Amino acid sequence: GVRVLFRSKIKQEAQANVEKKMEEMNKQMADQTMEAAKAVGNAKGLSVVLPKDAVLYGGVDITDQVLKKLASDAK
């Protein structure tokens, strides 16, 4: 009856709030990663930085440096 509908609505609202928060966190993480990649790329004099899976071969892998930059920025 009414209680089941009420619980269902609360559950839907809670799930929507969780999904919204997850989207915000994912965007924040993507923004921070982009900034770290840009900083590392600039420091190494790189003009282009691509996701690792977009490169067939060659290039300079800066993944470890970007992760270190993210870790140091988080402190």
Secondary structure, DSSP 8 states (H G I E B T S, - for coil): -HHHHHHHHHHHHHHHHHHHHHHHHHHHHHHHHHHHHHHHHHHTT-S----GGG-SS-S---HHHHHHHHHHHH-
